[in-house]
């Protein structure tokens, strides 16, 4: 039975570079690969099936995004209200105010 192991180098070693995937065959080469793994130079290659995250994480992310969207909408409403109140205040300041003398003069 022929031994095989595939590793990914995490640190440079001899002619191997970081990120390089190498398949070692044979007893001596597999021993070398295991030595590299044991010394932190490489790790066992695992075909990655990249997930976006666990289902709980995905749900939490969706919930957070919904909250962010709601807060953004609320903020936009508040800014509109502030703009309307600022305009109203400016209009009130521009109108001449009546004094008591103006009201009582007949």
ABEGO torsion letter per residue (X at the ends): XBBBBBBBBABBBEABBBGBBBBBBEAAAAAAAAAAAAAGABBBBBBBBBBAEBAAAAAAAAAAAAAAAAAAAAAAAAAAAAAAAAAAAAAAAABBBBBAAAAABX
